[in-house]
Amino acid sequence: MKIVVCDASPLVFLAKLDRLSLISSVLGGNVFVLKCVACEVLSDRAGPQEQARLEEFLEQVQIVDFEVSRPASRSLSRSDQSVLVWAIENRADWLVADERMLRRIAIAERIKVVGFLGLLIAAAQRGILSRPRARLAIDDAVSKHGCRISVDLYQRLLAELKDVPGT
C-alpha cells in the first residue's frame, strides 16, 4: 500500500477550497499527517469552517507522533524537517508539500512530490474534478485565499487544464 505524508500548507489551502478529499482520491494509499503538522493547521489562524474541515480530514487519516529532536538545517522549519525525515525513514511514496526547499530535498531522496495545485490538475486529468471546477479552485486559491504564484506558473496551470479532455 502506498504511503502518503502531508505537510501543512497544502492541507490549509485544500481545506479553504473544501478539497481535502483529493489527497486520497488522487494519490490513494495510506495518508499520514504528523502530529506537529496537525497542530500547526489547527491553530487559531484557521477560520471556523476551515478548522471543521481539517478536523474531519484528520479523523480519517493516520496521525503520527514524530518530531525531529534537533533540526539539521535553518532552511526548513522544524515541522518541515520532521515531515521530511519521517517520509525518508518510512519510504513514503508521496509527499504532499508546497514549500520549495522541502520539495527539492524530497525529490533528491526519490520521493514523489505534489502540491495542492498539482492535486487540482491531477484531479481534473483523472476526471475527479471538471476542468471548470479545477480552474475555479485555482482562481479562488489565488484571489480569495492568499496563494501567491508567479504569472508563469499560473499560465502553465491553465495550459495543463486546457489539455484536459472534457468540459
DSSP file (Angstrom, degrees, kcal/mol; ACC not computed):
  #  RESIDUE AA STRUCTURE BP1 BP2  ACC     N-H-->O    O-->H-N    N-H-->O    O-->H-N    TCO  KAPPA ALPHA  PHI   PSI    X-CA   Y-CA   Z-CA
    1    1 A M              0   0    0      0, 0.0    27,-0.0     0, 0.0     2,-0.0   0.000 360.0 360.0 360.0 138.9    0.0    0.0    0.0
    2    2 A K        -     0   0    0     25,-0.1    28,-3.2    90,-0.1     2,-0.5  -0.328 360.0-139.0 -67.3 147.5    1.3    3.5   -0.9
    3    3 A I  E     -a   30   0A   0     88,-0.2    91,-2.2    26,-0.2    90,-1.9  -0.954  19.9-175.7-110.3 124.2    2.4    5.8    1.9
    4    4 A V  E     -ab  31  94A   0     26,-2.9    28,-3.3    -2,-0.5     2,-0.4  -0.982   2.4-170.4-120.7 125.6    1.4    9.5    1.5
    5    5 A V  E     -ab  32  95A   0     89,-2.3    91,-2.8    -2,-0.5     2,-0.4  -0.950  10.3-148.0-119.1 140.2    2.6   12.1    4.0
    6    6 A C  E     -ab  33  96A   0     26,-2.0    28,-0.5    -2,-0.4     2,-0.2  -0.869   3.2-152.0-114.8 137.5    1.2   15.6    4.1
    7    7 A D     >  -     0   0    0     89,-2.9     4,-0.9    -2,-0.4    73,-0.0  -0.493  34.0-104.1 -92.9 172.5    2.8   18.9    5.0
    8    8 A A  H  > S+     0   0    0     -2,-0.2     4,-2.2     1,-0.2     3,-0.4   0.920 105.6  60.1 -69.5 -49.8    0.8   21.8    6.4
    9    9 A S  H  > S+     0   0    0      1,-0.3     4,-2.4     2,-0.2     5,-0.2   0.883 105.5  46.6 -55.3 -48.8    0.4   24.3    3.5
   10   10 A P  H  > S+     0   0    0      0, 0.0     4,-2.7     0, 0.0    -1,-0.3   0.888 111.5  53.6 -61.7 -35.5   -1.4   22.0    1.1
   11   11 A L  H  X S+     0   0    0     -4,-0.9     4,-2.1    -3,-0.4    -2,-0.2   0.916 109.3  48.5 -63.2 -41.8   -3.8   20.9    3.9
   12   12 A V  H  X S+     0   0    0     -4,-2.2     4,-2.3     2,-0.2    -1,-0.2   0.949 114.8  43.5 -63.8 -49.4   -4.6   24.6    4.7
   13   13 A F  H  X S+     0   0    0     -4,-2.4     4,-1.9     1,-0.2    -2,-0.2   0.913 114.1  49.9 -65.5 -41.6   -5.3   25.5    1.0
   14   14 A L  H  <>S+     0   0    0     -4,-2.7     5,-3.4    -5,-0.2     4,-0.5   0.866 110.5  51.4 -64.7 -34.5   -7.3   22.3    0.3
   15   15 A A  H ><5S+     0   0    0     -4,-2.1     3,-0.9    -5,-0.2    -1,-0.2   0.915 108.2  51.2 -66.8 -41.9   -9.3   23.0    3.4
   16   16 A K  H 3<5S+     0   0    0     -4,-2.3    -2,-0.2     1,-0.3    -1,-0.2   0.868 115.7  42.3 -61.0 -35.7  -10.1   26.5    2.3
   17   17 A L  T 3<5S-     0   0    0     -4,-1.9    -1,-0.3    -5,-0.2    -2,-0.2   0.458 110.7-122.3 -89.1  -2.4  -11.2   25.1   -1.1
   18   18 A D  T < 5S+     0   0    0     -3,-0.9    -3,-0.2    -4,-0.5    -4,-0.1   0.914  79.7 117.7  57.5  46.6  -13.1   22.2    0.5
   19   19 A R    > < +     0   0    0     -5,-3.4     3,-1.7    -6,-0.1     4,-0.3   0.023  17.7 121.8-130.5  26.2  -11.0   19.8   -1.5
   20   20 A L  T >   +     0   0    0     -6,-0.5     3,-1.5     1,-0.3     4,-0.5   0.802  68.0  69.9 -60.6 -27.9   -9.1   17.8    1.2
   21   21 A S  T 3> S+     0   0    0      1,-0.3     4,-2.3     2,-0.2     3,-0.3   0.697  80.5  77.3 -64.4 -17.8  -10.6   14.6   -0.3
   22   22 A L  H <>>S+     0   0    0     -3,-1.7     4,-2.6     1,-0.2     5,-0.6   0.801  81.5  67.0 -64.4 -27.2   -8.5   15.0   -3.3
   23   23 A I  I <>>S+     0   0    0     -3,-1.5     4,-2.0    -4,-0.3     5,-0.5   0.962 111.1  32.2 -58.0 -51.7   -5.4   13.7   -1.4
   24   24 A S  I  >5S+     0   0    0     -4,-0.5     4,-1.7    -3,-0.3    -2,-0.2   0.905 120.3  50.6 -72.1 -41.8   -6.9   10.2   -1.1
   25   25 A S  I  <5S+     0   0    0     -4,-2.3    -2,-0.2     1,-0.2    -1,-0.2   0.823 120.4  34.3 -71.7 -28.4   -8.8   10.2   -4.4
   26   26 A V  I  <5S+     0   0    0     -4,-2.6    -2,-0.2    -5,-0.2    -3,-0.2   0.891 133.6  24.2 -88.5 -44.7   -5.9   11.3   -6.5
   27   27 A L  I  <<S-     0   0    0     -4,-2.0    -3,-0.2    -5,-0.6    -2,-0.2   0.748  85.5-167.0 -96.4 -25.7   -3.0    9.6   -4.7
   28   28 A G     << +     0   0    0     -4,-1.7    -1,-0.1    -5,-0.5    -2,-0.1  -0.209  40.5  88.2  66.7-166.0   -4.7    6.6   -2.9
   29   29 A G  S    S-     0   0    0    -26,-0.1     2,-0.5     2,-0.1   -26,-0.2  -0.128  90.7 -36.2  77.0-171.4   -2.8    4.8   -0.3
   30   30 A N  E     -a    3   0A   0    -28,-3.2   -26,-2.9    31,-0.0     2,-0.5  -0.809  58.9-145.0 -91.3 125.4   -2.5    5.4    3.5
   31   31 A V  E     -a    4   0A   0     -2,-0.5    31,-2.7    29,-0.2     2,-0.4  -0.805  16.5-169.7 -97.9 129.7   -2.4    9.1    4.3
   32   32 A F  E     -ac   5  62A   0    -28,-3.3   -26,-2.0    -2,-0.5     2,-0.4  -0.934   9.6-174.2-120.1 140.3   -0.3   10.2    7.2
   33   33 A V  E     -ac   6  63A   0     29,-2.4    31,-2.1    -2,-0.4     2,-0.1  -0.996  26.4-126.1-131.2 127.2   -0.1   13.5    9.0
   34   34 A L  E >>  - c   0  64A   0    -28,-0.5     4,-2.4    -2,-0.4     3,-0.6  -0.428  21.2-121.5 -69.8 147.1    2.5   14.2   11.7
   35   35 A K  H 3> S+     0   0    0     29,-3.3     4,-2.6     1,-0.3     5,-0.2   0.866 113.9  55.9 -57.7 -38.2    1.1   15.5   15.0
   36   36 A C  H 3> S+     0   0    0     30,-0.5     4,-1.6    28,-0.3    -1,-0.3   0.849 108.9  47.7 -65.0 -32.7    3.2   18.7   14.7
   37   37 A V  H <> S+     0   0    0     -3,-0.6     4,-2.6     2,-0.2     5,-0.2   0.905 109.9  52.1 -72.1 -42.6    1.6   19.4   11.3
   38   38 A A  H  X S+     0   0    0     -4,-2.4     4,-1.6     1,-0.2    -2,-0.2   0.918 110.7  48.0 -59.3 -43.5   -1.9   18.7   12.7
   39   39 A C  H  < S+     0   0    0     -4,-2.6    -1,-0.2     1,-0.2    -2,-0.2   0.894 111.0  52.1 -64.1 -39.0   -1.3   21.2   15.5
   40   40 A E  H >< S+     0   0    0     -4,-1.6     3,-1.1     1,-0.2    -2,-0.2   0.923 111.9  43.8 -63.6 -45.5    0.0   23.7   13.0
   41   41 A V  H 3< S+     0   0    0     -4,-2.6    -1,-0.2     1,-0.3    -2,-0.2   0.758 111.6  54.2 -75.5 -22.5   -3.0   23.5   10.7
   42   42 A L  T 3< S+     0   0    0     -4,-1.6    -1,-0.3    -5,-0.2    -2,-0.2   0.207  83.6 127.2 -94.2  16.5   -5.5   23.6   13.6
   43   43 A S  S X  S-     0   0    0     -3,-1.1     3,-1.6     1,-0.1    -3,-0.1  -0.054  81.8 -92.5 -65.9 173.4   -4.0   26.8   15.1
   44   44 A D  T 3  S+     0   0    0      1,-0.3    -1,-0.1     7,-0.0     7,-0.1   0.664 118.9  73.8 -63.2 -16.4   -6.1   29.8   15.9
   45   45 A R  T 3  S+     0   0    0      2,-0.0    -1,-0.3     0, 0.0     2,-0.3   0.747  76.0  94.0 -71.1 -22.4   -5.4   31.2   12.4
   46   46 A A  S <  S-     0   0    0     -3,-1.6    -4,-0.0     1,-0.1   -34,-0.0  -0.528  79.9-125.1 -72.8 132.9   -7.7   28.7   10.8
   47   47 A G     >  -     0   0    0     -2,-0.3     4,-3.0     1,-0.1     5,-0.2  -0.271  29.2-102.1 -69.8 165.5  -11.2   30.0   10.3
   48   48 A P  H  > S+     0   0    0      0, 0.0     4,-2.2     0, 0.0     5,-0.2   0.886 121.1  45.0 -61.0 -41.7  -14.1   28.0   11.8
   49   49 A Q  H  > S+     0   0    0      2,-0.2     4,-2.1     1,-0.2     5,-0.2   0.926 115.9  46.7 -68.7 -43.5  -15.2   26.4    8.5
   50   50 A E  H  > S+     0   0    0      1,-0.2     4,-2.5     2,-0.2    -1,-0.2   0.912 112.2  51.1 -62.2 -43.8  -11.6   25.6    7.6
   51   51 A Q  H  X S+     0   0    0     -4,-3.0     4,-2.8     1,-0.2    -2,-0.2   0.901 108.5  51.3 -62.7 -41.8  -10.9   24.2   11.0
   52   52 A A  H  X S+     0   0    0     -4,-2.2     4,-2.2    -5,-0.2    -1,-0.2   0.908 111.0  48.5 -62.4 -41.8  -14.0   22.0   10.9
   53   53 A R  H  X S+     0   0    0     -4,-2.1     4,-2.4     2,-0.2    -2,-0.2   0.914 112.6  48.3 -64.3 -42.2  -12.9   20.6    7.5
   54   54 A L  H  X S+     0   0    0     -4,-2.5     4,-2.9     2,-0.2    -2,-0.2   0.911 110.4  51.0 -65.4 -42.3   -9.4   20.0    8.8
   55   55 A E  H  X S+     0   0    0     -4,-2.8     4,-1.3     2,-0.2    -1,-0.2   0.919 111.5  47.9 -61.0 -43.4  -10.7   18.2   11.9
   56   56 A E  H  X S+     0   0    0     -4,-2.2     4,-0.6     2,-0.2     3,-0.2   0.920 113.5  47.7 -63.4 -43.7  -12.9   15.9    9.8
   57   57 A F  H >X S+     0   0    0     -4,-2.4     3,-1.5     1,-0.2     4,-0.5   0.924 109.0  53.5 -61.6 -45.5  -10.0   15.2    7.5
   58   58 A L  H 3< S+     0   0    0     -4,-2.9     3,-0.5     1,-0.3    -1,-0.2   0.756 101.6  59.8 -66.2 -23.7   -7.6   14.4   10.4
   59   59 A E  H 3< S+     0   0    0     -4,-1.3    -1,-0.3    -3,-0.2    -2,-0.2   0.712 106.0  49.4 -71.7 -19.8  -10.1   11.9   11.8
   60   60 A Q  H << S+     0   0    0     -3,-1.5    -1,-0.2    -4,-0.6     2,-0.2   0.501 106.4  61.6 -99.0  -6.2   -9.8    9.9    8.6
   61   61 A V  S  < S-     0   0    0     -4,-0.5     2,-0.6    -3,-0.5   -29,-0.2  -0.606  91.6 -93.9-114.6 175.2   -6.0    9.8    8.3
   62   62 A Q  E     -c   32   0A   0    -31,-2.7   -29,-2.4    -2,-0.2     2,-0.5  -0.822  33.9-150.9 -94.7 121.0   -3.3    8.3   10.5
   63   63 A I  E     -c   33   0A   0     -2,-0.6     2,-0.5   -31,-0.2   -29,-0.2  -0.781  11.2-159.6 -91.6 130.8   -1.7   10.8   12.9
   64   64 A V  E     -c   34   0A   0    -31,-2.1   -29,-3.3    -2,-0.5     2,-1.3  -0.944  14.8-142.0-117.5 128.2    1.9   10.1   13.7
   65   65 A D        +     0   0    0     -2,-0.5     2,-0.3   -31,-0.2   -31,-0.1  -0.727  53.2 131.3 -88.0  93.5    3.6   11.5   16.8
   66   66 A F        +     0   0    0     -2,-1.3   -30,-0.5     2,-0.0     2,-0.3  -0.991  21.6 161.0-148.0 133.7    7.0   12.2   15.3
   67   67 A E        -     0   0    0     -2,-0.3    12,-0.1   -32,-0.1     2,-0.1  -0.957  42.0-109.5-153.7 136.7    9.3   15.3   15.5
   68   68 A V        -     0   0    0     10,-0.4    14,-0.1    -2,-0.3    13,-0.1  -0.413  22.9-145.8 -64.8 140.1   13.0   15.7   14.9
   69   69 A S  S    S+     0   0    0      1,-0.3    -1,-0.1    -2,-0.1     9,-0.0   0.905  85.4  21.9 -77.2 -41.3   14.8   16.4   18.1
   70   70 A R  S    S-     0   0    0      8,-0.0    -1,-0.3    -3,-0.0    -3,-0.0  -0.961  85.6-125.7-129.8 116.4   17.4   18.7   16.7
   71   71 A P        -     0   0    0      0, 0.0     7,-0.1     0, 0.0     3,-0.1  -0.318  13.1-156.3 -58.8 137.9   16.8   20.5   13.4
   72   72 A A  S    S+     0   0    0      1,-0.1     2,-0.3     6,-0.1     6,-0.0   0.612  72.5  29.0 -90.0 -14.2   19.6   19.8   11.0
   73   73 A S        -     0   0    0      3,-0.2     3,-0.2     1,-0.1    -1,-0.1  -0.991  55.3-147.3-148.3 149.8   19.0   23.0    8.9
   74   74 A R  S    S+     0   0    0     -2,-0.3    -1,-0.1     1,-0.2     4,-0.1   0.507  93.3  77.5 -91.6  -6.3   17.8   26.5    9.3
   75   75 A S  S    S+     0   0    0      2,-0.1     2,-0.4    26,-0.0    -1,-0.2   0.783  96.9  45.4 -73.0 -26.9   16.4   26.4    5.7
   76   76 A L  S    S-     0   0    0     -3,-0.2    -3,-0.2    25,-0.1    -1,-0.0  -0.893  89.5-112.4-117.8 147.1   13.4   24.3    6.7
   77   77 A S     >  -     0   0    0     -2,-0.4     4,-2.6     1,-0.1     5,-0.2  -0.263  35.5-106.7 -66.3 163.6   11.1   24.8    9.7
   78   78 A R  H  > S+     0   0    0      1,-0.2     4,-2.3     2,-0.2   -10,-0.4   0.901 123.0  51.2 -58.9 -41.3   11.1   22.1   12.4
   79   79 A S  H  > S+     0   0    0      2,-0.2     4,-2.5     1,-0.2    -1,-0.2   0.928 109.9  48.5 -62.7 -46.2    7.8   20.8   11.1
   80   80 A D  H  > S+     0   0    0      1,-0.2     4,-2.5     2,-0.2    -2,-0.2   0.900 111.7  50.0 -61.9 -40.8    9.1   20.6    7.5
   81   81 A Q  H  X S+     0   0    0     -4,-2.6     4,-2.8     2,-0.2     5,-0.2   0.896 109.8  51.0 -64.3 -39.1   12.2   18.8    8.7
   82   82 A S  H  X S+     0   0    0     -4,-2.3     4,-2.6    -5,-0.2     5,-0.2   0.931 110.8  48.2 -63.4 -45.0   10.1   16.4   10.7
   83   83 A V  H  X S+     0   0    0     -4,-2.5     4,-2.6     2,-0.2    -2,-0.2   0.926 113.7  47.9 -60.1 -45.2    7.9   15.6    7.7
   84   84 A L  H  X S+     0   0    0     -4,-2.5     4,-2.5     2,-0.2    -2,-0.2   0.941 113.1  46.0 -63.1 -49.1   11.0   15.1    5.5
   85   85 A V  H  X S+     0   0    0     -4,-2.8     4,-3.0     1,-0.2     5,-0.2   0.921 114.2  48.8 -61.8 -44.0   12.8   12.8    8.0
   86   86 A W  H  X S+     0   0    0     -4,-2.6     4,-2.1    -5,-0.2    -1,-0.2   0.926 111.2  50.3 -61.6 -43.8    9.6   10.8    8.6
   87   87 A A  H  <>S+     0   0    0     -4,-2.6     5,-2.7    -5,-0.2     4,-0.2   0.908 114.2  44.3 -60.7 -42.8    9.0   10.4    4.8
   88   88 A I  H ><5S+     0   0    0     -4,-2.5     3,-1.3     3,-0.2    -2,-0.2   0.953 114.5  47.9 -67.1 -49.9   12.6    9.3    4.2
   89   89 A E  H 3<5S+     0   0    0     -4,-3.0    -2,-0.2     1,-0.3    -1,-0.2   0.811 118.2  41.2 -62.7 -30.8   12.6    6.8    7.2
   90   90 A N  T 3<5S-     0   0    0     -4,-2.1    -1,-0.3    -5,-0.2    -2,-0.2   0.283 108.2-122.4-102.0   9.2    9.3    5.3    6.2
   91   91 A R  T < 5 -     0   0    0     -3,-1.3   -88,-0.2    -4,-0.2    -3,-0.2   0.919  36.0-159.0  49.9  53.1   10.0    5.3    2.5
   92   92 A A      < -     0   0    0     -5,-2.7    20,-0.2     1,-0.1   -88,-0.2  -0.301  16.4-152.1 -60.6 143.0    6.9    7.4    1.6
   93   93 A D  S    S+     0   0    0    -90,-1.9    19,-1.4     1,-0.2     2,-0.4   0.825  79.8  25.2 -81.7 -36.3    5.7    7.1   -1.9
   94   94 A W  E     -bd   4 112A   0    -91,-2.2   -89,-2.3    17,-0.2     2,-0.5  -0.983  57.8-164.0-134.6 140.6    4.3   10.6   -2.0
   95   95 A L  E     -bd   5 113A   0     17,-2.4    19,-2.1    -2,-0.4     2,-0.9  -0.995  13.4-152.4-119.1 123.2    4.9   13.9   -0.1
   96   96 A V  E     +bd   6 114A   0    -91,-2.8   -89,-2.9    -2,-0.5     2,-0.3  -0.848  43.0 137.8 -95.4 105.5    2.1   16.5   -0.4
   97   97 A A        -     0   0    0     17,-1.5    -2,-0.1    -2,-0.9   -91,-0.0  -0.997  43.8-169.0-152.8 148.7    4.0   19.7    0.0
   98   98 A D        +     0   0    0     -2,-0.3     2,-0.2    17,-0.1    -1,-0.1   0.653  58.4 107.3-108.6 -25.7    4.2   23.2   -1.4
   99   99 A E     >  -     0   0    0      1,-0.1     4,-2.4     2,-0.1     5,-0.2  -0.385  64.6-142.6 -64.8 123.5    7.5   24.5    0.2
  100  100 A R  H  > S+     0   0    0      1,-0.2     4,-2.4     2,-0.2     5,-0.2   0.886  95.5  46.0 -57.6 -49.3   10.1   24.7   -2.5
  101  101 A M  H  > S+     0   0    0      1,-0.2     4,-2.3     2,-0.2     5,-0.2   0.910 112.9  51.0 -64.9 -41.5   13.2   23.5   -0.4
  102  102 A L  H  > S+     0   0    0      1,-0.2     4,-2.3     2,-0.2    -1,-0.2   0.916 110.9  49.3 -59.7 -43.8   11.2   20.7    1.1
  103  103 A R  H  X S+     0   0    0     -4,-2.4     4,-2.6     2,-0.2    -2,-0.2   0.920 109.7  51.3 -62.2 -45.2   10.1   19.5   -2.3
  104  104 A R  H  X S+     0   0    0     -4,-2.4     4,-2.2     1,-0.2    -2,-0.2   0.924 111.9  45.6 -60.0 -46.1   13.7   19.7   -3.7
  105  105 A I  H  X S+     0   0    0     -4,-2.3     4,-1.5     2,-0.2    -1,-0.2   0.924 112.3  51.1 -66.1 -42.9   15.1   17.6   -0.9
  106  106 A A  H  <>S+     0   0    0     -4,-2.3     5,-2.5    -5,-0.2     3,-0.3   0.916 109.9  49.9 -60.5 -43.2   12.3   15.0   -1.1
  107  107 A I  H ><5S+     0   0    0     -4,-2.6     3,-1.9     1,-0.2    -1,-0.2   0.907 107.7  53.7 -62.4 -41.0   12.8   14.7   -4.9
  108  108 A A  H 3<5S+     0   0    0     -4,-2.2    -1,-0.2     1,-0.3    -2,-0.2   0.804 106.9  53.0 -62.1 -27.7   16.5   14.1   -4.3
  109  109 A E  T 3<5S-     0   0    0     -4,-1.5    -1,-0.3    -3,-0.3    -2,-0.2   0.289 123.2-109.3 -89.0   9.0   15.5   11.4   -1.9
  110  110 A R  T < 5S+     0   0    0     -3,-1.9     2,-0.5     1,-0.3    -3,-0.2   0.813  72.4 140.3  66.8  34.2   13.4    9.8   -4.6
  111  111 A I      < -     0   0    0     -5,-2.5    -1,-0.3    -8,-0.1   -17,-0.2  -0.926  54.6-122.1-104.6 129.4   10.1   10.7   -3.0
  112  112 A K  E     -d   94   0A   0    -19,-1.4   -17,-2.4    -2,-0.5     2,-0.4  -0.468  31.8-158.0 -69.8 142.0    7.4   11.8   -5.4
  113  113 A V  E     +d   95   0A   0    -19,-0.2     2,-0.3    -2,-0.1   -17,-0.2  -0.957  18.5 171.1-128.4 141.0    6.1   15.2   -4.6
  114  114 A V  E     -d   96   0A   0    -19,-2.1   -17,-1.5    -2,-0.4     2,-0.1  -0.988  15.9-151.5-145.0 140.6    2.8   17.1   -5.4
  115  115 A G     >  -     0   0    0     -2,-0.3     4,-2.0   -19,-0.2     5,-0.1  -0.421  40.5 -92.7 -99.2-178.8    1.5   20.3   -4.1
  116  116 A F  H  > S+     0   0    0      1,-0.2     4,-1.7     2,-0.2     5,-0.1   0.861 126.8  51.6 -67.5 -33.0   -2.1   21.4   -3.7
  117  117 A L  H  > S+     0   0    0      2,-0.2     4,-2.1     1,-0.2    -1,-0.2   0.902 108.7  51.5 -67.9 -39.4   -2.2   23.0   -7.2
  118  118 A G  H  > S+     0   0    0      1,-0.2     4,-2.8     2,-0.2    -2,-0.2   0.858 106.9  54.1 -63.1 -35.5   -0.8   19.8   -8.7
  119  119 A L  H  X S+     0   0    0     -4,-2.0     4,-2.5     2,-0.2    -1,-0.2   0.894 106.9  51.3 -65.2 -39.1   -3.5   17.8   -7.0
  120  120 A L  H  X S+     0   0    0     -4,-1.7     4,-1.8     2,-0.2    -2,-0.2   0.926 112.9  45.1 -63.0 -44.0   -6.1   20.1   -8.6
  121  121 A I  H  X S+     0   0    0     -4,-2.1     4,-2.6     2,-0.2    -2,-0.2   0.934 113.7  49.2 -64.9 -46.5   -4.6   19.5  -12.0
  122  122 A A  H  X S+     0   0    0     -4,-2.8     4,-1.8     1,-0.2     6,-0.2   0.881 108.6  54.0 -61.5 -38.0   -4.3   15.7  -11.4
  123  123 A A  H  <>S+     0   0    0     -4,-2.5     5,-2.4     1,-0.2     6,-1.5   0.893 110.6  46.3 -64.0 -38.7   -7.9   15.6  -10.3
  124  124 A A  H ><5S+     0   0    0     -4,-1.8     3,-1.2     4,-0.2    -2,-0.2   0.911 110.4  53.0 -68.0 -41.9   -9.0   17.3  -13.5
  125  125 A Q  H 3<5S+     0   0    0     -4,-2.6    -2,-0.2     1,-0.3    -1,-0.2   0.817 112.5  45.3 -63.0 -30.3   -6.8   14.9  -15.6
  126  126 A R  T 3<5S-     0   0    0     -4,-1.8    -1,-0.3    -5,-0.2    -2,-0.2   0.403 116.1-112.6 -94.3   1.7   -8.4   11.9  -13.9
  127  127 A G  T < 5S+     0   0    0     -3,-1.2    -3,-0.2     2,-0.3    -4,-0.1   0.615  86.1 118.2  79.1  11.5  -12.0   13.2  -14.2
  128  128 A I  S   <S+     0   0    0     -5,-2.4     2,-0.4    -6,-0.2    -4,-0.2   0.866  83.7  26.5 -76.4 -37.6  -12.4   13.7  -10.5
  129  129 A L  S    S-     0   0    0     -6,-1.5    -2,-0.3    -9,-0.1    -1,-0.2  -0.955  90.2-118.4-119.8 143.1  -12.9   17.4  -11.0
  130  130 A S     >  -     0   0    0     -2,-0.4     4,-2.4     1,-0.1     5,-0.2  -0.414  30.7-110.2 -72.1 158.8  -14.2   19.0  -14.1
  131  131 A R  H  > S+     0   0    0      1,-0.2     4,-2.5     2,-0.2     5,-0.2   0.916 119.0  50.2 -56.8 -46.1  -11.9   21.4  -15.9
  132  132 A P  H  > S+     0   0    0      0, 0.0     4,-2.6     0, 0.0    -1,-0.2   0.896 110.9  49.2 -62.5 -38.1  -14.1   24.5  -14.9
  133  133 A R  H  > S+     0   0    0      2,-0.2     4,-2.3     1,-0.2    -2,-0.2   0.897 111.6  48.9 -68.0 -38.5  -14.1   23.4  -11.2
  134  134 A A  H  X S+     0   0    0     -4,-2.4     4,-2.2     2,-0.2    -1,-0.2   0.919 112.5  48.4 -65.2 -42.7  -10.4   22.9  -11.2
  135  135 A R  H  X S+     0   0    0     -4,-2.5     4,-2.8    -5,-0.2    -2,-0.2   0.920 111.4  50.1 -62.8 -43.8   -9.9   26.4  -12.8
  136  136 A L  H  X S+     0   0    0     -4,-2.6     4,-2.8     1,-0.2    -1,-0.2   0.897 109.3  51.4 -61.9 -40.7  -12.3   27.9  -10.3
  137  137 A A  H  X S+     0   0    0     -4,-2.3     4,-2.4     2,-0.2    -1,-0.2   0.912 111.4  47.3 -63.4 -42.6  -10.4   26.3   -7.4
  138  138 A I  H  X S+     0   0    0     -4,-2.2     4,-1.9     2,-0.2    -2,-0.2   0.945 114.0  47.1 -62.8 -47.9   -7.1   27.7   -8.7
  139  139 A D  H  X S+     0   0    0     -4,-2.8     4,-3.2     1,-0.2     5,-0.3   0.898 112.8  49.1 -61.9 -41.2   -8.5   31.1   -9.2
  140  140 A D  H  X>S+     0   0    0     -4,-2.8     4,-2.6     2,-0.2     5,-1.4   0.902 107.7  54.6 -65.3 -40.5  -10.1   31.1   -5.7
  141  141 A A  H  <5S+     0   0    0     -4,-2.4     6,-2.7    -5,-0.2     4,-0.4   0.911 117.3  37.1 -58.4 -41.6   -6.8   30.0   -4.1
  142  142 A V  H  <5S+     0   0    0     -4,-1.9     4,-0.4     4,-0.2    -2,-0.2   0.937 126.5  33.7 -76.8 -48.7   -5.1   33.0   -5.7
  143  143 A S  H  <5S+     0   0    0     -4,-3.2    -3,-0.2    -5,-0.2    -2,-0.2   0.804 133.0  21.5 -83.7 -29.6   -7.8   35.6   -5.4
  144  144 A K  T  <5S+     0   0    0     -4,-2.6    -3,-0.2    -5,-0.3    -2,-0.1   0.695 124.7  41.8-110.7 -24.1   -9.5   34.7   -2.1
  145  145 A H  S   <S-     0   0    0     -5,-1.4    -3,-0.1    -4,-0.4    -4,-0.1   0.270 101.8-108.2-119.9  12.3   -7.1   32.6   -0.1
  146  146 A G        +     0   0    0     -4,-0.4     2,-0.5     1,-0.2    -4,-0.2   0.666  55.2 159.8  78.2  16.4   -3.7   34.2   -0.4
  147  147 A C        -     0   0    0     -6,-2.7     2,-0.7    -7,-0.2    -1,-0.2  -0.629  26.3-155.3 -73.3 123.0   -2.0   31.7   -2.7
  148  148 A R        +     0   0    0     -2,-0.5     2,-0.3     0, 0.0    -6,-0.0  -0.892  25.7 154.8-106.4 115.1    1.0   33.5   -4.2
  149  149 A I        -     0   0    0     -2,-0.7     2,-0.0    -7,-0.0    -2,-0.0  -0.937  42.9-100.7-133.4 158.6    2.2   32.1   -7.5
  150  150 A S     >  -     0   0    0     -2,-0.3     4,-2.4     1,-0.1     5,-0.2  -0.331  29.2-116.9 -73.7 159.3    4.0   33.6  -10.5
  151  151 A V  H  > S+     0   0    0      1,-0.2     4,-2.6     2,-0.2     5,-0.2   0.891 117.4  56.2 -60.5 -39.5    2.2   34.6  -13.6
  152  152 A D  H  > S+     0   0    0      2,-0.2     4,-2.2     1,-0.2    -1,-0.2   0.923 108.3  45.5 -60.2 -46.1    4.3   32.0  -15.4
  153  153 A L  H  > S+     0   0    0      2,-0.2     4,-2.6     1,-0.2    -1,-0.2   0.918 111.7  52.6 -64.5 -42.6    3.1   29.2  -13.1
  154  154 A Y  H  X S+     0   0    0     -4,-2.4     4,-2.2     1,-0.2    -2,-0.2   0.923 110.8  47.2 -58.0 -45.1   -0.5   30.4  -13.4
  155  155 A Q  H  X S+     0   0    0     -4,-2.6     4,-2.2     1,-0.2    -1,-0.2   0.878 110.9  51.8 -65.9 -38.2   -0.3   30.3  -17.2
  156  156 A R  H  X S+     0   0    0     -4,-2.2     4,-2.3     2,-0.2    -2,-0.2   0.904 109.3  50.5 -64.4 -40.4    1.3   26.8  -17.1
  157  157 A L  H  X S+     0   0    0     -4,-2.6     4,-2.3     1,-0.2    -2,-0.2   0.922 111.2  47.8 -62.6 -43.9   -1.5   25.5  -14.9
  158  158 A L  H  X S+     0   0    0     -4,-2.2     4,-2.2     1,-0.2    -1,-0.2   0.878 110.4  52.3 -65.4 -36.7   -4.1   26.9  -17.3
  159  159 A A  H  X S+     0   0    0     -4,-2.2     4,-1.3     2,-0.2    -1,-0.2   0.902 109.4  49.6 -65.3 -40.3   -2.3   25.4  -20.2
  160  160 A E  H  < S+     0   0    0     -4,-2.3     4,-0.3     1,-0.2     3,-0.2   0.904 111.8  48.4 -64.5 -39.9   -2.3   22.0  -18.4
  161  161 A L  H >< S+     0   0    0     -4,-2.3     3,-1.5     1,-0.2    -2,-0.2   0.875 105.0  59.0 -66.2 -36.4   -6.0   22.4  -17.8
  162  162 A K  H 3< S+     0   0    0     -4,-2.2    -1,-0.2     1,-0.3    -2,-0.2   0.831 102.4  54.5 -61.5 -31.7   -6.7   23.3  -21.4
  163  163 A D  T 3< S+     0   0    0     -4,-1.3    -1,-0.3    -3,-0.2    -2,-0.2   0.547  84.8 104.5 -79.6  -6.9   -5.2   19.9  -22.4
  164  164 A V  S <  S-     0   0    0     -3,-1.5   -39,-0.1    -4,-0.3   -33,-0.1  -0.622  75.8-123.8 -76.9 127.2   -7.6   18.1  -20.1
  165  165 A P        +     0   0    0      0, 0.0     2,-0.2     0, 0.0   -34,-0.2  -0.311  69.8  37.4 -67.0 154.5  -10.4   16.5  -22.2
  166  166 A G              0   0    0      1,-0.2   -36,-0.0   -36,-0.1    -2,-0.0  -0.589 360.0 360.0 105.4-165.5  -14.0   17.3  -21.4
  167  167 A T              0   0    0     -2,-0.2    -1,-0.2   -36,-0.0   -37,-0.1   0.459 360.0 360.0 -86.0 360.0  -15.8   20.4  -20.4
